[in-house]
Every structure is written in structure tokens, then in C-alpha cells.
Amino acid sequence: MAIKGISKPGYGNESQQGIDEHLQLAAHMYQRLPALFHAAADTTGEAQTRKIMVLTSGKDRAVDSGYFFVPLLIRQQASLQKLVVYPPSLAPAAEQDHQSRPLGTDRFLLYFHKLSATQDKVSNPGAPLFAIYEASQAYQRYN
């Protein structure tokens, strides 16, 4: 059964139950931490620079989860909309097309323990992501 907003239905992706759980999580988090969200949306002083950074691993299920979670927060408090940021993907410098990784995707942060040579390889020792890639490969050899 196709579900509106699901990028690719099927095994390993969100179901209606998963969507409902993310909607409940977002509502519960807002209920439990209203002061945090009200302070974040405050347009005076230090709070002006606050952002809600949305990051996923890039896996279909994770992207779909964010797709349902974030709008529920915004429905709770519309002023949060202007704070939501999907940062550019951290991708190896050798990759010419960063568009292949959607905004808000960060495998180097969220999958640091299992970066792959085919998808994430960083060959230049001077590249900012080189140390993370090398540590990931060392961890995988050890594990």
C-alpha cells in the first residue's frame, strides 16, 4: 500500500505504524520540552542564532522519518519553521556531485562506524573527512 510521503515503500522503509510513532514522538517531545522550543523561537538576544538542524543517515527510512517528524513539531509551534535547516551533505571532496546526497544527509557523522570504500572513500590525507574515513576503516578491521 502506497503511503503519501514515503520515498520508496517496502522492506526497510516506513510503514503507517512507523509514521504514527514518529508523529507521537514529535508531539511528546514538544509536550515535554515546551520551554526549549519557545526559547529557540525567541527572536531577541542570543536565541536569535539557534537552529533546528535536521540530519539523517540518508537511508530511505531515516529520510522518511524526518519527513514526518519535523512538520509535526512545526504544527505544534509555527515559529519553528524558520529555524529548520537541512545542511549540505558532508561528502568526500573527490565527489563532484554533492546533489547525489540529499540535504540533511551526513553519513560521516551518523555512519562513522561503517563508512564504505565504494560510497564514502576519502583518499586525500589533507581532506577534512580523511581522518573519519580512516578511523572507520580501522574500526571495521578491528571489529
DSSP file (Angstrom, degrees, kcal/mol; ACC not computed):
  #  RESIDUE AA STRUCTURE BP1 BP2  ACC     N-H-->O    O-->H-N    N-H-->O    O-->H-N    TCO  KAPPA ALPHA  PHI   PSI    X-CA   Y-CA   Z-CA
    1    1 A M              0   0    0      0, 0.0     2,-0.2     0, 0.0     9,-0.1   0.000 360.0 360.0 360.0 126.5    0.0    0.0    0.0
    2    2 A A        -     0   0    0      7,-0.1     2,-0.5     3,-0.0     6,-0.0  -0.510 360.0-158.6 -74.6 139.2    1.4    3.4   -1.0
    3    3 A I    >   -     0   0    0     -2,-0.2     3,-2.2     3,-0.1    11,-0.0  -0.984  25.7-110.4-122.2 125.5    1.7    6.0    1.7
    4    4 A K  T 3  S+     0   0    0     -2,-0.5     3,-0.1     1,-0.3     0, 0.0  -0.292 104.0  21.5 -55.7 127.7    1.9    9.7    0.9
    5    5 A G  T 3  S+     0   0    0      1,-0.3     2,-0.6     2,-0.0    -1,-0.3   0.295  88.1 124.0  97.1  -9.4    5.4   11.0    1.7
    6    6 A I    <   -     0   0    0     -3,-2.2    -1,-0.3     1,-0.2    -3,-0.1  -0.761  49.0-156.3 -87.5 122.3    7.2    7.6    1.6
    7    7 A S  S    S+     0   0    0     -2,-0.6    -1,-0.2     1,-0.3    54,-0.1   0.875  81.6   5.1 -68.7 -37.4   10.0    7.8   -0.9
    8    8 A K  S    S-     0   0    0      2,-0.1    -1,-0.3    52,-0.1     6,-0.1  -0.770  77.8-147.3-150.0  98.8   10.2    4.1   -1.5
    9    9 A P        +     0   0    0      0, 0.0     2,-0.3     0, 0.0     6,-0.1  -0.276  54.2  58.4 -67.0 152.9    7.6    1.7    0.1
   10   10 A G  S >  S+     0   0    0      4,-0.3     3,-1.9    -9,-0.1    -2,-0.1  -0.792  87.0   3.9 128.9-168.5    8.6   -1.8    1.1
   11   11 A Y  T 3  S+     0   0    0     -2,-0.3     3,-0.1     1,-0.3     0, 0.0  -0.186 125.3  15.1 -53.9 133.9   11.1   -3.7    3.2
   12   12 A G  T 3  S+     0   0    0      1,-0.3    49,-0.4    48,-0.1    -1,-0.3   0.483 108.4  99.2  81.9   3.5   13.3   -1.5    5.4
   13   13 A N  S <  S-     0   0    0     -3,-1.9    -1,-0.3     1,-0.1     5,-0.1  -0.674  82.6 -69.5-117.6 173.4   11.2    1.6    4.9
   14   14 A E        -     0   0    0     -2,-0.2    -4,-0.3    -3,-0.1     2,-0.2  -0.275  42.0-164.1 -65.1 143.6    8.5    3.4    7.0
   15   15 A S     >  -     0   0    0     -6,-0.1     4,-2.3     1,-0.0     5,-0.2  -0.636  41.5 -96.1-110.6 175.5    5.1    1.8    7.5
   16   16 A Q  H  > S+     0   0    0     -2,-0.2     4,-2.6     1,-0.2     5,-0.2   0.882 127.9  54.1 -62.2 -36.0    2.0    3.6    8.7
   17   17 A Q  H  > S+     0   0    0      2,-0.2     4,-2.2     1,-0.2    -1,-0.2   0.916 108.3  48.8 -63.8 -42.1    2.8    2.4   12.2
   18   18 A G  H  > S+     0   0    0      2,-0.2     4,-2.0     1,-0.2    -2,-0.2   0.894 111.0  50.3 -63.5 -40.2    6.3    3.9   11.9
   19   19 A I  H  X S+     0   0    0     -4,-2.3     4,-2.4     2,-0.2    -2,-0.2   0.943 110.0  49.9 -62.1 -47.9    4.9    7.1   10.7
   20   20 A D  H  X S+     0   0    0     -4,-2.6     4,-2.3     1,-0.2    -2,-0.2   0.884 109.0  53.0 -58.9 -39.2    2.4    7.2   13.6
   21   21 A E  H  X S+     0   0    0     -4,-2.2     4,-2.5     2,-0.2    -1,-0.2   0.898 109.3  48.2 -64.9 -40.2    5.2    6.5   16.1
   22   22 A H  H  X S+     0   0    0     -4,-2.0     4,-2.4     2,-0.2    -2,-0.2   0.880 110.6  51.1 -68.8 -36.6    7.3    9.4   14.7
   23   23 A L  H  X S+     0   0    0     -4,-2.4     4,-2.2     2,-0.2    -2,-0.2   0.912 112.4  46.8 -63.8 -41.1    4.3   11.8   14.9
   24   24 A Q  H  X S+     0   0    0     -4,-2.3     4,-2.7    -5,-0.2    -2,-0.2   0.887 110.7  52.7 -67.3 -39.0    3.8   10.7   18.5
   25   25 A L  H  X S+     0   0    0     -4,-2.5     4,-2.8     2,-0.2     5,-0.2   0.931 110.7  46.9 -61.3 -45.6    7.5   11.1   19.3
   26   26 A A  H  X S+     0   0    0     -4,-2.4     4,-2.3     2,-0.2    -2,-0.2   0.923 114.2  46.9 -63.6 -44.2    7.4   14.7   18.0
   27   27 A A  H  X S+     0   0    0     -4,-2.2     4,-2.3     1,-0.2    -1,-0.2   0.910 114.0  48.4 -63.3 -41.9    4.2   15.6   19.9
   28   28 A H  H  X S+     0   0    0     -4,-2.7     4,-2.6     2,-0.2    -2,-0.2   0.908 110.6  50.4 -66.1 -42.6    5.6   14.0   23.1
   29   29 A M  H  X S+     0   0    0     -4,-2.8     4,-2.0     1,-0.2    -1,-0.2   0.915 111.8  47.9 -62.9 -42.0    8.9   15.8   22.8
   30   30 A Y  H  < S+     0   0    0     -4,-2.3    -1,-0.2     1,-0.2    -2,-0.2   0.910 112.6  49.4 -64.3 -41.6    7.2   19.1   22.2
   31   31 A Q  H  < S+     0   0    0     -4,-2.3    -2,-0.2     1,-0.2    -1,-0.2   0.897 114.8  44.3 -62.3 -41.8    4.9   18.4   25.2
   32   32 A R  H  < S+     0   0    0     -4,-2.6    -1,-0.2     1,-0.2    -2,-0.2   0.787 124.2  32.3 -75.8 -28.7    7.8   17.5   27.5
   33   33 A L     X  +     0   0    0     -4,-2.0     4,-1.5    -5,-0.2     3,-0.4  -0.294  65.5 141.7-127.0  49.1   10.1   20.4   26.4
   34   34 A P  H  > S+     0   0    0      0, 0.0     4,-2.5     0, 0.0     5,-0.2   0.872  74.5  56.8 -62.0 -35.5    7.9   23.4   25.6
   35   35 A A  H  > S+     0   0    0      1,-0.2     4,-2.5     2,-0.2     5,-0.2   0.878 103.6  54.7 -63.4 -36.7   10.4   25.9   27.2
   36   36 A L  H  > S+     0   0    0     -3,-0.4     4,-2.0     1,-0.2    -1,-0.2   0.931 112.6  41.8 -61.0 -46.4   13.1   24.7   24.9
   37   37 A F  H  X S+     0   0    0     -4,-1.5     4,-1.5     2,-0.2    -2,-0.2   0.860 114.6  50.2 -73.3 -35.7   11.1   25.3   21.7
   38   38 A H  H  < S+     0   0    0     -4,-2.5     4,-0.4     2,-0.2    -2,-0.2   0.909 113.0  47.1 -67.1 -40.9    9.7   28.6   22.9
   39   39 A A  H >< S+     0   0    0     -4,-2.5     3,-0.9    -5,-0.2    -2,-0.2   0.883 108.7  55.3 -66.8 -38.2   13.2   29.8   23.8
   40   40 A A  H 3< S+     0   0    0     -4,-2.0    -1,-0.2     1,-0.3    10,-0.2   0.867 109.2  46.9 -62.5 -36.2   14.5   28.6   20.4
   41   41 A A  T 3< S+     0   0    0     -4,-1.5    -1,-0.3    -5,-0.1    -2,-0.2   0.505  82.5 119.8 -85.8  -4.3   12.0   30.7   18.6
   42   42 A D    <   -     0   0    0     -3,-0.9    -3,-0.0    -4,-0.4    -4,-0.0  -0.435  53.0-156.0 -61.7 128.4   12.7   33.8   20.7
   43   43 A T        +     0   0    0     -2,-0.2     2,-0.3     6,-0.1    -1,-0.1   0.246  62.9  85.7 -95.5  13.7   13.8   36.5   18.3
   44   44 A T  S >  S-     0   0    0      4,-0.0     3,-0.8     3,-0.0     4,-0.3  -0.844  88.5 -23.0-114.0 152.5   15.8   38.5   20.8
   45   45 A G  G >  S-     0   0    0     -2,-0.3     3,-1.6     1,-0.2     4,-0.2  -0.100 118.5  -9.6  60.3-145.6   19.3   38.2   22.1
   46   46 A E  G >  S+     0   0    0      1,-0.3     3,-1.4     2,-0.2    -1,-0.2   0.777 124.1  68.3 -61.5 -32.2   21.4   35.0   21.9
   47   47 A A  G X  S+     0   0    0     -3,-0.8     3,-1.9     1,-0.3    -1,-0.3   0.689  78.4  83.7 -65.7 -17.8   18.5   32.8   20.9
   48   48 A Q  G <  S+     0   0    0     -3,-1.6    -1,-0.3    -4,-0.3    -2,-0.2   0.799  89.0  51.2 -55.3 -30.8   18.4   34.5   17.5
   49   49 A T  G <  S+     0   0    0     -3,-1.4    -1,-0.3    -4,-0.2    -2,-0.2   0.433  83.0 118.6 -91.0   0.6   21.1   32.3   16.2
   50   50 A R    <   -     0   0    0     -3,-1.9     2,-0.3   -10,-0.2    -3,-0.0  -0.395  39.6-177.8 -71.7 144.9   19.5   29.0   17.2
   51   51 A K        -     0   0    0     -2,-0.1     2,-0.8     2,-0.0    33,-0.2  -0.951  30.9-130.4-136.7 156.4   18.6   26.5   14.5
   52   52 A I  E     -a   84   0A   0     31,-2.7    33,-2.6    -2,-0.3     2,-0.6  -0.918  31.2-158.2-106.0 102.2   17.0   23.1   14.4
   53   53 A M  E     -a   85   0A   0     -2,-0.8     2,-0.7    31,-0.2    33,-0.2  -0.725   0.7-155.2 -88.6 122.9   19.4   21.1   12.3
   54   54 A V        +     0   0    0     31,-2.8     2,-0.4    -2,-0.6    -2,-0.0  -0.875  19.8 171.5-102.5 116.8   17.9   18.1   10.7
   55   55 A L        +     0   0    0     -2,-0.7     2,-0.3    31,-0.1    50,-0.2  -0.974   5.4 174.5-125.8 138.5   20.3   15.3    9.9
   56   56 A T  B     -b  105   0B   0     48,-3.3    50,-2.6    -2,-0.4    54,-0.2  -0.891  42.6-115.3-132.3 168.4   19.7   11.8    8.7
   57   57 A S        -     0   0    0     -2,-0.3    48,-0.1    48,-0.2     3,-0.1   0.632  53.9-114.1 -74.7 -14.2   21.9    8.9    7.5
   58   58 A G  S    S+     0   0    0      1,-0.4     2,-0.1    46,-0.2    47,-0.1   0.260  72.3 137.2  94.6 -11.6   20.4    9.2    4.1
   59   59 A K     >  -     0   0    0      1,-0.1     4,-2.5     4,-0.0     3,-0.5  -0.440  66.8-116.6 -65.5 143.3   18.8    5.8    4.3
   60   60 A D  H  > S+     0   0    0      1,-0.3     4,-2.7     2,-0.2   -53,-0.2   0.885 114.3  51.2 -49.4 -46.1   15.2    5.9    2.9
   61   61 A R  H  > S+     0   0    0    -49,-0.4     4,-2.2     1,-0.2    -1,-0.3   0.889 111.0  47.7 -62.3 -40.2   13.7    5.1    6.3
   62   62 A A  H  > S+     0   0    0     -3,-0.5     4,-2.1     2,-0.2    -1,-0.2   0.912 112.2  48.6 -69.0 -42.4   15.6    7.8    8.1
   63   63 A V  H  X S+     0   0    0     -4,-2.5     4,-2.0     1,-0.2    -2,-0.2   0.929 112.7  49.0 -61.8 -45.1   14.8   10.4    5.5
   64   64 A D  H  X S+     0   0    0     -4,-2.7     4,-1.4    -5,-0.3    -2,-0.2   0.890 107.2  55.8 -61.7 -39.7   11.1    9.4    5.7
   65   65 A S  H  X S+     0   0    0     -4,-2.2     4,-2.5     1,-0.2     3,-0.5   0.926 109.5  45.7 -59.0 -46.2   11.2    9.6    9.5
   66   66 A G  H  X S+     0   0    0     -4,-2.1     4,-2.0     1,-0.2    -1,-0.2   0.864 104.9  62.7 -63.9 -35.8   12.4   13.2    9.4
   67   67 A Y  H  < S+     0   0    0     -4,-2.0    -1,-0.2     1,-0.2    -2,-0.2   0.832 115.4  31.5 -58.9 -34.1    9.8   14.0    6.7
   68   68 A F  H  X S+     0   0    0     -4,-1.4     4,-0.9    -3,-0.5    -2,-0.2   0.804 118.4  53.3 -93.8 -33.6    7.0   13.2    9.2
   69   69 A F  H  X S+     0   0    0     -4,-2.5     4,-1.5    -5,-0.2     3,-0.3   0.950 106.0  49.5 -68.9 -51.8    8.7   14.2   12.5
   70   70 A V  H  X S+     0   0    0     -4,-2.0     4,-2.0     1,-0.2     3,-0.3   0.909 107.5  51.5 -62.1 -48.0    9.8   17.8   11.6
   71   71 A P  H  > S+     0   0    0      0, 0.0     4,-2.3     0, 0.0    -1,-0.2   0.841 105.5  57.5 -60.8 -30.0    6.4   19.0   10.3
   72   72 A L  H  X S+     0   0    0     -4,-0.9     4,-1.5    -3,-0.3    -2,-0.2   0.916 105.7  49.9 -66.2 -40.1    4.6   17.8   13.4
   73   73 A L  H  X S+     0   0    0     -4,-1.5     4,-1.6    -3,-0.3     3,-0.2   0.930 111.3  49.5 -59.7 -43.9    6.9   20.0   15.5
   74   74 A I  H  < S+     0   0    0     -4,-2.0    -2,-0.2     1,-0.2    -1,-0.2   0.864 106.2  55.0 -66.3 -35.6    6.1   22.9   13.2
   75   75 A R  H  < S+     0   0    0     -4,-2.3     3,-0.3     1,-0.2    -1,-0.2   0.836 107.2  52.4 -64.7 -30.5    2.4   22.3   13.5
   76   76 A Q  H  < S+     0   0    0     -4,-1.5     2,-0.3     1,-0.3    -2,-0.2   0.863 132.7   8.1 -70.2 -36.2    2.9   22.5   17.3
   77   77 A Q    ><  -     0   0    0     -4,-1.6     3,-2.1    -5,-0.1    -1,-0.3  -0.792  65.4-162.4-150.9 100.0    4.6   25.9   17.0
   78   78 A A  G >  S+     0   0    0     -3,-0.3     3,-1.7     1,-0.3     4,-0.3   0.753  85.4  71.3 -58.5 -28.6    4.7   27.6   13.6
   79   79 A S  G 3  S+     0   0    0      1,-0.3     3,-0.4     2,-0.2    -1,-0.3   0.628  84.9  70.1 -67.0 -10.9    7.5   29.9   14.6
   80   80 A L  G X> S+     0   0    0     -3,-2.1     3,-1.9    -6,-0.2     4,-0.8   0.733  77.5  81.8 -75.1 -21.2    9.9   26.9   14.5
   81   81 A Q  G X4 S+     0   0    0     -3,-1.7     3,-1.1     1,-0.3    -1,-0.2   0.885  88.2  52.0 -50.9 -45.6    9.6   26.7   10.7
   82   82 A K  G 34 S+     0   0    0     -3,-0.4    -1,-0.3    -4,-0.3    -2,-0.1   0.620 106.4  56.2 -71.7 -10.7   12.2   29.5   10.1
   83   83 A L  G <4 S+     0   0    0     -3,-1.9   -31,-2.7    -4,-0.2     2,-0.3   0.627  79.6 106.3 -93.2 -15.2   14.7   27.7   12.4
   84   84 A V  E <<  -a   52   0A   0     -3,-1.1     2,-0.4    -4,-0.8   -31,-0.2  -0.502  46.7-179.6 -75.2 127.6   14.7   24.3   10.5
   85   85 A V  E     -a   53   0A   0    -33,-2.6   -31,-2.8    -2,-0.3    -2,-0.0  -0.992  23.1-163.1-130.4 132.7   17.9   23.8    8.5
   86   86 A Y        -     0   0    0     -2,-0.4   -31,-0.1   -33,-0.2     3,-0.1  -0.903  29.6-147.8-109.4  97.1   18.9   20.8    6.3
   87   87 A P        -     0   0    0      0, 0.0    17,-3.8     0, 0.0    18,-0.4  -0.200  25.1 -88.5 -68.6 156.9   22.6   21.3    6.0
   88   88 A P        -     0   0    0      0, 0.0    15,-0.1     0, 0.0     2,-0.1  -0.269  55.1 -93.3 -59.3 150.2   24.6   20.4    2.8
   89   89 A S        -     0   0    0     12,-0.4     2,-0.9     9,-0.2    17,-0.2  -0.357  27.0-127.7 -65.5 140.2   25.8   16.8    2.8
   90   90 A L        +     0   0    0     15,-0.9    18,-0.4    -3,-0.1    17,-0.3  -0.837  47.0 162.4 -85.1 111.2   29.3   16.0    4.0
   91   91 A A        -     0   0    0     -2,-0.9    38,-0.1     4,-0.1    29,-0.1  -0.925  46.3 -81.3-129.9 155.0   30.6   14.1    1.1
   92   92 A P    >   -     0   0    0      0, 0.0     3,-1.8     0, 0.0    30,-0.1  -0.212  37.9-122.4 -55.1 144.1   34.2   13.2    0.1
   93   93 A A  T 3  S+     0   0    0      1,-0.3    29,-0.1    31,-0.1    -2,-0.0   0.785 110.5  64.9 -60.1 -27.2   36.0   16.0   -1.8
   94   94 A A  T 3  S+     0   0    0     27,-0.2     2,-0.6    30,-0.0    -1,-0.3   0.718  80.6  94.4 -69.0 -20.0   36.5   13.7   -4.7
   95   95 A E    <   -     0   0    0     -3,-1.8     3,-0.2     1,-0.2    -4,-0.1  -0.633  57.2-170.0 -77.6 118.4   32.8   13.5   -5.2
   96   96 A Q  S    S+     0   0    0     -2,-0.6     2,-0.9     1,-0.2    -1,-0.2   0.842  73.5  55.9 -77.5 -33.9   31.9   16.1   -7.8
   97   97 A D    >   +     0   0    0      1,-0.2     3,-1.5     2,-0.0    -1,-0.2  -0.792  53.0 173.2-108.7  93.0   28.1   15.9   -7.4
   98   98 A H  G >  S+     0   0    0     -2,-0.9     3,-1.5     1,-0.3    -9,-0.2   0.627  72.8  80.0 -71.8 -11.4   27.1   16.6   -3.8
   99   99 A Q  G 3  S+     0   0    0      1,-0.3    -1,-0.3    -3,-0.1     4,-0.1   0.700  74.5  75.4 -67.5 -17.1   23.5   16.5   -5.1
  100  100 A S  G <  S+     0   0    0     -3,-1.5    -1,-0.3     1,-0.1    -2,-0.2   0.699  94.6  56.1 -68.4 -15.8   23.7   12.7   -5.1
  101  101 A R  S <  S-     0   0    0     -3,-1.5   -12,-0.4    -4,-0.1     4,-0.1  -0.972  97.2-123.7-116.0 119.3   23.4   13.0   -1.3
  102  102 A P    >   -     0   0    0      0, 0.0     3,-1.4     0, 0.0    -2,-0.1  -0.154  35.1 -86.7 -62.9 154.2   20.3   14.9   -0.2
  103  103 A L  T 3  S+     0   0    0      1,-0.3     3,-0.1   -15,-0.1    -4,-0.0  -0.291 117.9  33.0 -53.2 142.7   20.4   18.0    2.0
  104  104 A G  T 3  S+     0   0    0    -17,-3.8   -48,-3.3     1,-0.3     2,-0.5   0.574  88.8 127.6  83.0   9.3   20.5   16.9    5.7
  105  105 A T  B <   +b   56   0B   0     -3,-1.4   -15,-0.9   -18,-0.4    -1,-0.3  -0.869  25.6 166.2-101.7 128.4   22.4   13.7    4.9
  106  106 A D    >>  +     0   0    0    -50,-2.6     4,-2.5    -2,-0.5     3,-0.7  -0.639  10.6 164.6-143.7  83.3   25.5   13.1    6.9
  107  107 A R  H 3> S+     0   0    0    -17,-0.3     4,-2.8     1,-0.2     7,-0.2   0.832  78.7  63.1 -65.4 -32.2   26.9    9.6    6.7
  108  108 A F  H 34 S+     0   0    0    -18,-0.4    -1,-0.2     1,-0.2     7,-0.1   0.748 113.8  33.2 -69.4 -22.3   30.3   10.7    8.2
  109  109 A L  H <4 S+     0   0    0     -3,-0.7     3,-0.3   -19,-0.1    -2,-0.2   0.835 130.1  32.5 -93.4 -43.9   28.5   11.7   11.4
  110  110 A L  H  < S+     0   0    0     -4,-2.5    -3,-0.2     1,-0.2    -2,-0.2   0.672 130.7  30.9 -94.7 -18.6   25.8    9.1   11.6
  111  111 A Y  S >< S+     0   0    0     -4,-2.8     3,-2.3    -5,-0.3    -1,-0.2  -0.045  74.4 131.0-125.7  30.6   27.5    6.1   10.0
  112  112 A F  G >  S+     0   0    0     -3,-0.3     3,-0.5     1,-0.3    -1,-0.1   0.762  70.9  58.8 -54.9 -26.4   31.1    6.9   11.0
  113  113 A H  G 3  S+     0   0    0      1,-0.2    -1,-0.3    -3,-0.1    -2,-0.1   0.550 116.5  29.0 -84.2  -8.1   31.5    3.3   12.2
  114  114 A K  G <  S+     0   0    0     -3,-2.3    -1,-0.2    -7,-0.2    -2,-0.2  -0.117  71.9 157.5-148.2  47.7   30.7    1.7    8.8
  115  115 A L    <   -     0   0    0     -3,-0.5     2,-0.3    17,-0.2    25,-0.1  -0.481  35.8-133.0 -68.3 143.3   31.7    4.0    6.0
  116  116 A S     >  -     0   0    0     -2,-0.1     4,-2.7     1,-0.1     5,-0.4  -0.749  10.4-133.9-107.5 150.1   32.3    2.1    2.8
  117  117 A A  T  4 S+     0   0    0     -2,-0.3     4,-0.5     1,-0.2    -1,-0.1   0.800 107.5  48.6 -66.8 -29.3   35.1    2.2    0.3
  118  118 A T  T  4 S+     0   0    0      2,-0.1    -1,-0.2     1,-0.1    -3,-0.0   0.853 125.2  24.4 -80.6 -34.0   32.7    2.3   -2.6
  119  119 A Q  T  4 S+     0   0    0      1,-0.1    -2,-0.2     0, 0.0    -1,-0.1   0.752 134.5  24.2-102.3 -28.1   30.4    5.0   -1.3
  120  120 A D  S  < S+     0   0    0     -4,-2.7    -3,-0.2   -29,-0.1    -2,-0.1   0.356  74.0 149.8-125.2   4.5   32.5    7.1    1.1
  121  121 A K        -     0   0    0     -4,-0.5     2,-0.5    -5,-0.4   -27,-0.2  -0.112  22.6-170.1 -54.7 133.5   36.2    6.7    0.2
  122  122 A V        +     0   0    0      8,-0.1    -1,-0.1     1,-0.1    12,-0.0  -0.978  10.2 172.3-123.7 113.7   38.4    9.7    1.0
  123  123 A S        +     0   0    0     -2,-0.5    -1,-0.1    10,-0.0    -2,-0.0   0.732  51.4  88.2 -96.0 -25.6   41.9    9.3   -0.5
  124  124 A N    >   -     0   0    0      1,-0.2     3,-2.1     2,-0.1     6,-0.2  -0.661  62.6-154.2 -83.6 114.6   43.4   12.7    0.1
  125  125 A P  T 3  S+     0   0    0      0, 0.0    -1,-0.2     0, 0.0     6,-0.1   0.712  95.5  57.1 -59.7 -19.3   45.1   12.8    3.6
  126  126 A G  T 3  S+     0   0    0      4,-0.1    -2,-0.1     3,-0.0    -3,-0.0   0.544  82.4 108.6 -87.4  -7.2   44.6   16.6    3.6
  127  127 A A  S X  S-     0   0    0     -3,-2.1     3,-1.5     1,-0.1     4,-0.5  -0.436  76.9-124.7 -72.7 143.7   40.8   16.3    3.2
  128  128 A P  T 3  S+     0   0    0      0, 0.0     4,-0.3     0, 0.0     3,-0.2   0.789 110.0  45.8 -58.9 -29.4   38.7   17.2    6.2
  129  129 A L  T 3> S+     0   0    0      1,-0.2     4,-2.4     2,-0.1     5,-0.2   0.455  86.2  93.7 -94.2  -0.7   36.9   13.8    6.2
  130  130 A F  H <> S+     0   0    0     -3,-1.5     4,-2.9    -6,-0.2     5,-0.2   0.919  83.6  49.8 -59.6 -47.0   40.0   11.7    5.7
  131  131 A A  H  > S+     0   0    0     -4,-0.5     4,-2.4    -3,-0.2    -1,-0.2   0.884 111.8  49.0 -62.3 -38.7   40.6   11.1    9.4
  132  132 A I  H  > S+     0   0    0     -4,-0.3     4,-2.2     2,-0.2    -1,-0.2   0.929 112.7  47.6 -66.1 -44.2   37.0   10.0    9.9
  133  133 A Y  H  X S+     0   0    0     -4,-2.4     4,-2.3     2,-0.2    -2,-0.2   0.938 113.4  47.4 -62.6 -46.7   37.1    7.7    6.9
  134  134 A E  H  X S+     0   0    0     -4,-2.9     4,-2.3     1,-0.2    -1,-0.2   0.904 111.7  50.3 -62.4 -42.2   40.4    6.1    8.0
  135  135 A A  H  X S+     0   0    0     -4,-2.4     4,-2.5    -5,-0.2    -1,-0.2   0.885 109.7  52.0 -63.6 -38.3   39.2    5.6   11.6
  136  136 A S  H  X S+     0   0    0     -4,-2.2     4,-2.4     2,-0.2    -2,-0.2   0.922 110.0  47.8 -63.4 -44.4   36.0    4.0   10.3
  137  137 A Q  H  X S+     0   0    0     -4,-2.3     4,-2.0     2,-0.2    -2,-0.2   0.905 112.4  49.5 -64.1 -40.6   38.1    1.5    8.2
  138  138 A A  H  X S+     0   0    0     -4,-2.3     4,-2.2     2,-0.2    -2,-0.2   0.909 110.5  50.6 -63.8 -42.2   40.3    0.8   11.2
  139  139 A Y  H  X S+     0   0    0     -4,-2.5     4,-3.0     1,-0.2    -2,-0.2   0.918 109.9  49.8 -61.7 -44.2   37.3    0.1   13.4
  140  140 A Q  H  < S+     0   0    0     -4,-2.4    -1,-0.2     1,-0.2    -2,-0.2   0.869 110.3  49.9 -66.0 -35.9   35.8   -2.2   10.8
  141  141 A R  H  < S+     0   0    0     -4,-2.0    -1,-0.2     2,-0.2    -2,-0.2   0.900 115.1  44.8 -66.2 -39.2   39.1   -4.2   10.5
  142  142 A Y  H  <        0   0    0     -4,-2.2    -2,-0.2     1,-0.2    -1,-0.2   0.916 360.0 360.0 -68.5 -44.4   39.2   -4.4   14.3
  143  143 A N     <        0   0    0     -4,-3.0    -1,-0.2    -5,-0.2    -2,-0.2   0.468 360.0 360.0 -72.4 360.0   35.6   -5.4   14.7
